[in-house]
Amino acid sequence: MRDVEQFSEKFQRIVEREKAGVILFIAALIFIIVISHPQILLNDEWITTNQLAQLHSGSQFILNEGKYGTYENGTPFAYFEHRNNILGYPLFLPLISLPALHIITLFGDTFDYWMITGWTLLVILLALLIRTYYPEYAKIRGVPWTSFLIIIAFVLFIVNILYYVPFYISPPDAPREVAALILTNNLLFAGMAVAIYATVRVLSRNQGLALLGTVICMGSSSYFIWASSAKDHMLQAFLVSLIVFGIVSYLYSGKYRFWFLSFFFVGLLAWDRPEMGIPVLLSVLVVFALLTVRDRLQPETKKNLAFLIMSPFFTLIGALPLLINNYLVSGNPLVAMYTIWSTGVEDAGMGTSAGGLPEGVTSTASQGITSISSLLIRQVTPQFDTLPRDLFKIMLFPENGSIGILMLTPFFIIGLLAIPFWYPKIKEKISKTDISAIISLAILAFGILISFARSFPGVFQSMGIGPDIRYLCPIYIPLNLIGIIVVFSFLTDTQDVWKIIRYVFILSLGLLVALTLGFFIVINNDVDFYLMLARLTTALTIGILVSIAACMFILFLYRYARIDRNAVIIVFSLLIALPLIWQLGTVFLTYTMAAGLEGYTFWLPFMRKALYGLFELMLSYFPVLIM
């Protein structure tokens, strides 16, 4: 009993110390559960779901056993035939999704009921935590909004129960692995929100600005989409957020232990995405070398130089699972597991070794392998004759209908464009440490960018890469943070933070209504949702470009004509709201496109009922005006 009391006291102290992070984690998890739908969208997800299914059953994890991506007669789809029916992805995401799958299997067909109950309790807990730790924010103009939040939670619980339809988990062919992977990505999304909040809090040294920075980084991205997917892009972004947190924390604290954190997560990133891990490692090593040389005369550096030099070796600790994964699949710890797609398995009908692996895999997959250095050189070497065109298309106007990288990071663009005529103000506010942070983040962004340099021509042309340049989605974090450092330095005072957040909320609601009305206008019984997604992306691109131009004009007037500060705040709020609404629109459109494929509908019945009702209303009462 005493041990329980001691644990309870320790837990309470942790919550009190990290109350902002706990509240943000819960809020982010509540939000992402609302908009998530555990369905397969991309055929790449068949690999991860099959890996998870076979790991859970205790089978081998190299040859596809056919739960996903297979015809009823057992013949694999062309997707797997092209890959020799082999599962060549890293096991990182399937392994960390095993606990979620065990929980889902334990609750069986009632799992979604417990999901609804847990979500309701999280909403109530969020309201109570805000009341307890931030009572000054528990009321808006004297109105206790947290009390209304608790009432809404109970009302939605009743609505969810009224429209409850169980997820069928127990049948052998039930897509429970999809649910487990997406639940894991939901948790990673919430964890990344906390990591970004902690990073911006270090950068800004202000809790309110940290919250605003988190909204910017999460909204100006594609993370809403990938948190509702069985792909590993959410995992990559989560790992990059922790790498960034370590670098920024070292910069502003001088404590070398943060380097151990960054390098460890670089190793884990290499496990999940080997082709990105090595370029990111090199970029972090460059940052490490520059900052170590800069701080070489500092007492802390001199005192702990040996430990500091040891920190890059923590990459090996983080990469140990990669080496094991490579060895089990390719037969060589230094050869990436996906090389088995080109080398194949000698005989897919062979028996299984004691370790659960098909015999002959190691011998065949180890032949004709390239070294790490040659793999790296090939991966980061672009086609120089088309490089300017490739970068222009990737950054701004991809040909495959995806959104360009810079169109999702308008704060980065504003930060760069504002420097010339705001330079005196920026120079006054930005410290040398801030400049070091900008340089470090730029180097990291470059490392992420070149990790797919060889594939640049296909990245903006392939119809399989969307709705954004998804292979490079971790780059949004450093780019947004660079913009935040610059913009926060010359514009945002603390008193503006809540005003901006309020305007973002209001503008987002307005844009959501406009988006819904737009769907009403273009929809009919034979609607092409891919075309609608392309139109949504085009609308965002135009909206971002117009808003950036308006923002620069207003900033110019604010700098030289001293116009009302509210105009600046409104246009900045619009730049935050536009990518956020694009993400929400894309999430709902991808849900409609994926309907009928493997998986389930929304976690929460009130969301599926609201969406179904909306589309029924569209199809029944609104004629087609534009097609």
C-alpha positions in Angstrom: 0.0 0.0 0.0 2.9 2.3 0.9 4.5 1.6 -2.5 1.3 2.6 -4.3 1.1 5.8 -2.3 4.8 6.6 -3.1 4.2 5.9 -6.8 1.1 8.1 -6.8 3.0 10.9 -5.2 5.9 10.6 -7.7 3.4 10.5 -10.6 1.7 13.6 -9.3 5.0 15.5 -9.0 5.8 14.6 -12.6 2.5 15.8 -13.8 2.9 19.0 -11.9 6.4 19.6 -13.2 5.4 18.8 -16.8 1.8 19.9 -16.7 2.0 21.8 -20.0 3.4 18.8 -21.8 0.8 16.5 -20.3 -2.1 18.7 -21.2 -0.7 19.2 -24.8 -0.3 15.5 -25.2 -3.9 14.8 -24.2 -5.2 17.7 -26.3 -3.3 16.5 -29.4 -4.4 12.9 -28.9 -8.1 13.9 -28.5 -7.9 15.9 -31.7 -6.1 13.3 -33.8 -8.5 10.5 -32.7 -11.4 12.7 -33.8 -10.2 13.0 -37.4 -8.5 9.6 -37.8 -9.9 6.7 -39.8 -8.0 3.4 -39.6 -8.0 2.5 -43.3 -5.4 1.6 -45.9 -4.9 4.4 -48.4 -1.6 3.5 -50.1 -0.6 0.0 -51.3 2.8 0.5 -49.6 0.8 0.0 -46.3 0.2 -3.7 -47.3 3.8 -4.4 -46.4 3.7 -2.9 -42.9 0.3 -4.5 -42.1 1.5 -7.9 -43.3 4.7 -7.6 -41.3 2.7 -6.8 -38.2 0.2 -9.6 -38.8 3.0 -12.1 -39.2 4.9 -10.8 -36.2 1.8 -11.1 -34.0 1.1 -14.6 -35.2 4.7 -15.7 -34.4 5.5 -16.4 -38.1 8.4 -15.3 -40.2 8.4 -11.7 -41.4 10.1 -11.8 -44.8 7.8 -13.7 -47.2 4.3 -12.3 -47.6 1.8 -14.8 -46.3 -1.0 -12.9 -48.0 -3.4 -11.4 -45.4 -3.2 -8.0 -47.3 -2.6 -7.3 -50.9 -3.7 -10.8 -52.1 -6.6 -12.0 -54.2 -9.2 -14.4 -52.7 -7.5 -17.3 -54.5 -4.2 -16.5 -52.7 -2.5 -14.9 -55.7 -0.6 -11.8 -54.7 -1.5 -8.5 -56.3 0.9 -7.1 -59.0 2.3 -4.8 -56.3 3.8 -7.9 -54.5 4.7 -9.8 -57.7 6.9 -6.8 -58.6 8.6 -7.2 -55.2 8.9 -11.0 -55.4 6.3 -11.3 -52.7 8.8 -10.2 -50.2 8.3 -7.8 -47.2 11.4 -5.6 -47.4 10.5 -2.7 -45.1 12.1 -2.1 -41.7 10.4 -3.7 -38.7 10.4 -0.5 -36.6 6.8 0.6 -37.0 5.4 -3.0 -36.9 7.3 -3.7 -33.7 6.2 -0.6 -31.8 2.6 -1.3 -33.0 2.6 -4.8 -31.4 1.4 -3.4 -27.9 -1.5 -1.7 -29.6 -2.4 -4.8 -31.6 -2.3 -6.9 -28.4 -4.7 -4.5 -26.7 -7.0 -4.4 -29.7 -7.0 -8.2 -29.8 -7.6 -8.4 -26.0 -10.8 -6.2 -26.2 -11.9 -7.9 -29.4 -15.1 -6.7 -31.1 -15.8 -4.3 -28.2 -12.5 -2.4 -28.8 -14.1 0.7 -30.4 -16.5 1.0 -27.5 -13.5 1.2 -25.1 -11.9 3.6 -27.6 -15.0 5.9 -27.3 -15.0 5.6 -23.5 -11.3 6.4 -23.3 -11.7 9.4 -25.6 -14.5 10.8 -23.5 -12.5 10.4 -20.3 -9.5 12.1 -22.0 -11.7 15.1 -22.8 -12.9 15.3 -19.2 -9.4 14.9 -17.9 -8.2 17.7 -20.2 -10.8 20.1 -18.7 -10.0 19.1 -15.2 -6.2 19.6 -15.7 -6.7 23.0 -17.2 -8.9 24.0 -14.3 -6.4 22.7 -11.8 -3.1 24.0 -13.2 -4.2 26.9 -15.4 -7.3 28.4 -13.8 -6.6 31.7 -15.4 -7.3 30.1 -18.8 -10.3 28.0 -17.6 -12.7 30.9 -18.3 -13.2 33.1 -21.4 -14.7 36.5 -20.4 -16.0 35.0 -17.2 -17.5 32.0 -18.9 -16.2 28.6 -17.6 -15.6 26.9 -21.0 -14.0 23.9 -19.3 -17.5 23.1 -17.7 -19.1 23.3 -21.2 -16.3 21.0 -22.5 -17.2 18.4 -19.9 -20.9 18.6 -20.8 -20.1 18.3 -24.5 -18.0 15.2 -23.7 -21.0 13.5 -22.1 -23.3 14.5 -24.9 -20.9 13.2 -27.5 -20.5 10.0 -25.5 -24.3 9.5 -25.7 -24.3 10.3 -29.5 -21.4 7.8 -30.0 -23.3 5.1 -28.2 -26.5 5.7 -30.2 -24.6 5.3 -33.5 -22.2 2.7 -32.2 -21.3 -0.1 -34.7 -18.6 -2.5 -33.4 -15.3 -2.9 -35.2 -15.1 -6.6 -36.1 -11.8 -7.6 -34.7 -12.1 -11.3 -34.0 -12.5 -12.8 -37.5 -9.2 -14.1 -38.9 -9.3 -11.8 -41.9 -10.3 -8.7 -39.8 -8.0 -5.7 -40.6 -7.0 -5.2 -36.9 -3.4 -4.6 -37.8 -4.5 -1.4 -39.7 -6.2 -0.2 -36.5 -3.1 -1.0 -34.4 -0.7 0.9 -36.8 -2.9 4.0 -36.9 -3.5 4.0 -33.2 0.3 3.9 -32.8 0.7 6.8 -35.3 -2.0 8.7 -33.3 0.2 8.4 -30.2 3.3 9.4 -32.1 1.4 12.5 -33.3 0.6 13.5 -29.8 4.2 12.8 -28.7 5.6 14.9 -31.5 3.4 17.8 -30.5 5.0 17.7 -27.0 8.5 17.5 -28.5 7.8 20.5 -30.8 6.3 22.5 -27.8 9.4 21.8 -25.7 11.7 22.9 -28.6 9.8 26.2 -29.2 9.7 26.8 -25.5 13.5 26.6 -25.4 13.7 28.9 -28.5 11.2 31.5 -27.3 11.6 31.1 -23.5 7.8 31.8 -23.3 5.0 29.3 -22.7 2.5 31.1 -24.8 4.8 31.5 -27.8 5.7 27.8 -27.4 2.0 26.9 -27.8 1.6 29.1 -30.8 4.8 27.7 -32.4 3.4 24.2 -31.9 0.2 25.1 -33.7 2.2 26.5 -36.5 4.5 23.4 -36.8 1.7 20.9 -36.6 -0.7 22.9 -38.8 1.8 23.8 -41.5 2.6 20.3 -42.4 0.9 17.0 -43.5 1.1 15.3 -40.1 -2.7 15.2 -39.7 -2.8 13.0 -42.8 0.1 10.7 -41.9 -1.1 10.2 -38.3 -4.2 8.6 -39.9 -2.2 6.3 -42.1 -0.4 3.0 -41.7 2.7 4.5 -43.4 5.8 5.3 -41.3 6.0 9.0 -42.2 4.6 9.9 -38.8 7.3 7.9 -37.1 10.0 9.7 -39.2 8.7 13.1 -38.3 8.5 12.1 -34.6 12.1 11.0 -34.6 13.2 14.2 -36.4 11.4 16.3 -33.8 13.4 14.6 -31.0 16.6 15.1 -32.9 15.8 18.8 -33.3 14.9 19.1 -29.6 18.3 17.7 -28.6 20.2 20.1 -30.9 18.2 23.2 -29.8 18.4 22.2 -26.1 22.2 22.0 -26.4 22.4 25.3 -28.1 20.5 27.2 -25.4 21.7 25.3 -22.3 25.2 24.1 -23.2 24.5 20.8 -21.6 26.2 18.1 -23.7 23.9 15.3 -22.6 21.4 16.6 -25.3 23.9 15.5 -28.0 23.5 11.9 -26.7 19.7 12.3 -27.2 20.0 13.6 -30.7 22.5 11.0 -31.9 20.6 8.2 -30.4 17.4 9.2 -32.3 19.5 9.7 -35.5 20.3 6.0 -35.1 16.7 5.1 -34.7 15.8 7.2 -37.8 18.3 5.2 -39.8 16.5 2.1 -38.7 13.1 3.3 -39.9 14.4 5.0 -43.1 18.1 4.0 -43.8 18.3 6.2 -46.9 17.4 9.3 -44.8 19.4 8.2 -41.7 22.9 8.6 -43.2 22.4 12.1 -44.7 20.8 13.2 -41.5 23.6 11.8 -39.5 26.2 13.6 -41.6 24.2 16.9 -41.2 24.0 16.5 -37.5 27.8 15.7 -37.4 28.4 18.9 -39.2 26.3 20.9 -36.7 28.0 19.0 -33.9 31.5 19.9 -35.2 30.6 23.6 -35.8 29.1 24.0 -32.3 32.0 22.1 -30.6 34.5 24.4 -32.3 32.4 27.4 -31.4 32.2 26.4 -27.7 35.7 24.9 -27.4 36.8 27.6 -24.9 33.8 27.3 -22.7 34.5 25.8 -19.3 31.7 23.2 -19.7 33.2 22.1 -23.0 36.7 21.8 -21.6 35.5 19.9 -18.6 33.4 17.4 -20.5 35.3 17.2 -23.8 35.7 13.4 -23.6 32.0 12.8 -23.0 31.2 15.3 -25.8 33.3 13.5 -28.3 31.7 10.2 -27.3 28.2 11.4 -28.0 28.2 10.6 -31.8 28.8 7.0 -30.9 25.3 6.9 -29.4 24.2 6.7 -33.1 25.4 3.1 -33.0 23.3 2.4 -30.0 20.2 3.8 -31.7 21.1 1.9 -34.9 21.6 -1.5 -33.2 18.0 -2.6 -34.2 18.8 -1.5 -37.8 21.9 -3.7 -37.8 19.9 -6.7 -36.4 17.1 -6.1 -38.8 19.5 -6.0 -41.7 21.2 -9.2 -40.6 18.0 -11.1 -40.2 16.8 -10.1 -43.7 19.8 -9.5 -45.9 22.4 -11.6 -44.1 24.7 -8.6 -43.6 24.2 -6.0 -40.8 25.6 -3.3 -43.1 23.2 -4.0 -46.1 19.8 -2.5 -46.0 16.9 -5.0 -45.7 15.2 -3.7 -48.8 18.0 -5.0 -51.0 16.3 -8.4 -50.8 13.8 -7.1 -53.3 16.5 -7.1 -56.0 18.3 -10.2 -54.8 15.2 -12.3 -53.8 14.9 -15.5 -51.9 16.2 -18.7 -53.5 13.1 -20.7 -52.9 10.0 -19.2 -51.4 8.8 -22.7 -50.7 11.7 -23.6 -48.5 11.4 -24.6 -44.9 11.9 -22.3 -42.0 15.0 -22.1 -39.9 15.1 -22.2 -36.1 15.0 -18.4 -36.0 11.7 -18.3 -38.0 13.4 -17.2 -41.2 13.2 -18.8 -44.6 16.3 -20.9 -45.3 18.5 -19.5 -48.0 17.6 -15.9 -47.5 21.0 -15.0 -46.1 23.1 -16.7 -48.7 21.2 -15.2 -51.7 20.6 -11.7 -50.3 24.2 -11.2 -49.4 25.5 -11.5 -53.0 26.2 -8.4 -55.1 25.6 -5.9 -52.3 27.0 -2.4 -52.4 28.9 -0.8 -49.6 27.3 1.9 -47.4 29.5 4.6 -49.0 28.4 3.7 -52.6 24.8 3.5 -51.4 25.1 7.0 -49.8 26.7 8.5 -52.9 24.0 7.1 -55.2 21.3 8.3 -52.9 22.4 11.9 -52.4 23.6 12.5 -56.0 20.9 14.3 -58.0 20.6 14.6 -61.8 22.5 17.9 -62.1 21.1 18.7 -65.6 17.6 18.8 -64.2 18.3 19.9 -60.6 17.0 23.5 -60.9 13.7 22.4 -62.4 13.4 19.5 -60.0 13.8 21.7 -56.9 11.4 24.3 -58.3 8.8 21.7 -58.9 9.3 20.0 -55.5 9.2 23.2 -53.5 6.4 25.0 -55.3 4.4 23.2 -58.1 4.7 19.4 -58.3 3.2 18.0 -61.5 1.5 15.1 -59.8 -1.1 17.3 -58.0 0.7 17.2 -54.7 1.3 20.3 -52.6 4.8 21.8 -52.8 7.0 21.9 -49.7 7.1 25.7 -49.4 3.4 26.0 -49.8 3.0 24.1 -46.5 5.6 26.2 -44.7 4.5 29.9 -45.4 6.2 31.1 -42.1 9.5 30.0 -43.5 8.9 32.0 -46.7 7.7 35.1 -44.7 10.8 34.9 -42.4 13.1 34.9 -45.4 11.3 37.7 -47.3 10.9 39.9 -44.3 14.7 40.0 -43.5 15.6 42.8 -45.9 13.4 45.5 -44.6 13.1 44.3 -41.0 16.8 43.6 -40.6 17.5 46.3 -38.0 14.6 45.0 -35.8 15.7 41.4 -36.4 19.3 42.1 -35.6 18.3 43.8 -32.4 16.1 40.9 -31.2 17.9 37.8 -32.5 20.8 36.6 -30.4 24.0 34.8 -31.6 22.4 31.6 -30.2 19.3 32.2 -32.4 21.6 32.6 -35.4 23.3 29.3 -34.5 19.9 27.7 -34.2 18.9 28.9 -37.7 22.1 27.6 -39.2 21.8 24.3 -37.5 18.2 23.8 -38.6 19.1 24.8 -42.1 21.9 22.2 -42.2 19.5 19.6 -40.9 16.8 20.5 -43.5 19.5 20.2 -46.2 20.3 16.7 -44.9 16.7 15.7 -45.1 16.3 17.2 -48.6 19.3 15.4 -50.1 18.3 12.0 -48.7 16.2 11.5 -51.8 18.2 13.6 -54.3 18.5 10.7 -56.6 14.7 10.5 -56.8 14.0 14.2 -57.3 12.7 13.8 -60.9 10.2 11.2 -59.9 9.2 12.8 -56.6 7.2 15.5 -58.2 5.9 13.4 -61.1 4.8 10.1 -59.5 1.1 9.8 -58.8 2.0 7.5 -55.9 3.6 10.3 -54.0 0.9 12.5 -52.5 -0.9 14.4 -51.3 2.3 16.2 -50.4 6.0 15.3 -51.1 5.6 12.7 -48.4 9.1 11.3 -48.5 10.4 14.6 -47.4 7.7 15.5 -44.9 10.1 15.6 -41.9 11.6 18.7 -43.5 8.6 20.8 -42.4 9.8 20.8 -38.8 13.2 22.6 -39.3 11.8 24.9 -41.9 8.9 26.0 -39.7 11.2 26.5 -36.8 13.5 28.8 -38.8 10.5 30.9 -39.8 9.3 30.9 -36.1 12.7 32.2 -34.9 12.7 35.0 -37.4 9.1 36.0 -37.2 8.8 35.9 -33.5 11.9 38.1 -33.2 10.4 41.1 -35.0 6.6 40.8 -34.7 5.0 38.8 -31.9 4.8 40.2 -28.4 3.5 38.0 -25.7 0.1 39.8 -25.5 -0.5 39.0 -29.2 -0.2 35.2 -28.8 -3.7 34.5 -27.6 -5.2 36.9 -30.0 -3.4 35.1 -32.9 -4.6 31.7 -31.6 -8.2 33.0 -31.3 -8.0 34.4 -34.8 -6.6 31.1 -36.1 -9.6 29.3 -34.6 -12.1 31.7 -36.0 -10.5 31.8 -39.5 -10.2 28.0 -39.5 -13.9 27.7 -38.7 -14.7 30.1 -41.5 -12.4 28.3 -44.0 -14.0 25.0 -43.0 -17.4 26.3 -43.8 -16.1 27.6 -47.1 -14.5 24.3 -47.9 -17.8 22.5 -47.1 -19.7 24.9 -49.3 -17.2 24.2 -52.0 -17.8 20.5 -51.8 -21.6 21.2 -52.1 -20.9 23.1 -55.3 -18.8 20.5 -57.1 -20.2 17.2 -55.9 -22.5 14.8 -57.7 -23.1 11.0 -57.8 -20.1 10.4 -60.0 -17.7 12.7 -58.2 -14.0 12.2 -58.7 -12.5 12.6 -55.3 -9.0 12.7 -56.8 -10.0 15.6 -58.9 -11.5 17.3 -55.8 -8.2 16.8 -53.9 -6.3 18.3 -56.8 -8.7 21.3 -56.7 -8.2 21.6 -53.0 -4.4 21.6 -53.4 -4.6 24.2 -56.2 -6.9 26.4 -54.0 -4.4 26.2 -51.1 -1.5 27.0 -53.4 -3.3 30.1 -54.7 -4.4 31.1 -51.2 -0.9 30.8 -49.8 0.7 32.8 -52.6 -1.9 35.6 -52.3 -1.7 35.6 -48.5 2.1 35.8 -48.6 1.9 38.8 -51.0 -0.7 40.4 -48.8 1.4 39.7 -45.7 4.5 41.3 -47.2 2.5 44.3 -48.2 0.9 44.7 -44.8 4.3 44.2 -43.1 5.8 46.9 -45.3 3.0 49.3 -44.4 3.3 48.3 -40.7 7.1 49.0 -40.9 6.9 52.4 -42.7 3.3 53.7 -42.4 2.5 52.4 -38.9 -0.8 50.8 -39.8 -2.9 49.0 -37.1 -1.1 46.0 -35.6 -4.3 43.9 -35.9 -4.0 43.8 -39.7 -0.6 42.1 -39.3 -2.0 39.6 -36.7 -5.0 38.8 -38.9 -2.9 38.0 -42.0 -0.5 35.9 -40.0 -3.4 34.0 -38.5 -4.6 33.4 -42.1 -1.2 31.9 -43.0 -1.5 29.5 -40.1 -5.1 28.6 -40.8 -4.8 27.8 -44.5 -2.5 24.8 -44.4 -4.4 23.5 -41.4 -7.7 23.5 -43.3 -6.0 21.9 -46.3 -4.9 19.1 -44.0 -8.4 18.6 -42.6 -10.0 18.7 -46.1 -7.4 16.2 -47.4 -8.0 13.8 -44.4 -11.7 13.7 -45.2 -11.2 13.3 -48.9 -8.7 10.5 -48.5 -11.3 8.8 -46.2 -13.9 8.9 -49.0 -11.3 7.7 -51.5 -10.3 4.8 -49.2 -13.9 3.7 -48.4 -14.4 0.1 -49.1 -10.7 -0.8 -48.8 -9.1 -2.7 -45.9 -9.7 -1.1 -42.5 -12.4 0.6 -40.5 -14.2 3.9 -40.5 -13.6 6.8 -38.1 -12.8 5.9 -34.5 -15.7 7.9 -33.2 -19.3 7.2 -34.5 -20.3 10.9 -34.3 -17.7 11.7 -36.9 -18.7 9.0 -39.3 -22.4 9.9 -38.9 -21.6 13.6 -39.4 -19.6 12.9 -42.6 -22.2 10.5 -44.0 -24.9 12.9 -43.3 -23.0 15.7 -45.0 -22.5 13.7 -48.2 -26.1 12.5 -48.2 -27.2 16.1 -47.9 -24.9 17.1 -50.8 -26.1 14.4 -53.1 -29.8 14.9 -52.3 -30.3 18.7 -52.3 -27.5 20.5 -54.1 -27.3 20.4 -57.9 -23.9 20.3 -59.7 -22.8 23.8 -60.6 -19.2 23.1 -61.5 -17.7 19.8 -62.8 
